Amino acid sequence: MPTKHFMALATAGIAAAVLLSGCGKEAPKVLTYQADIKPILDQHCVECHKEGGSGTEKSGLLMDTYAATMRGTRFGPVVIPGQSINSTLYRLVSNKADPSLRMPHDKAPLPDETINKIKDWIDQGAKEEE
């Protein structure tokens, strides 16, 4: 039969383990349009989604600035801050829409790491800068 002293030590040890289990975990990096998303859009999207670009002509979506990206298309916004699953941008780059609409169009799909960065940025509130 364990002693009271042993039980107190065991309880304290369990409590310490629970408290320390969160230590060492890094808080998720806060993503911003300027630092993290603009380089992705510049590399993969702006070619078609700039003034006079084919993507802009078809949808009205400019992606060369934060304001333009957040304005969206003539059909509505493509980014809903805090809601990646409801954001057209995320749905199109992550193959969660009709395959004929996948973006970037006529190019290789974005790497999963890039897609996840876009998702996380949207879910974090789609901030422009810190």
ABEGO torsion letter per residue (X at the ends): XBBAAAAAAAAAAAAAAAAAAABGBBBBBBBBAAAAAAAAAAAAAAAABBBGBAAAAAAGBBAABAAAAAAEBAAEBABBBGBAAABAAAAAAAGABBAAABOBBGBBBBBAAAAAAAAAAAAAGGBABX
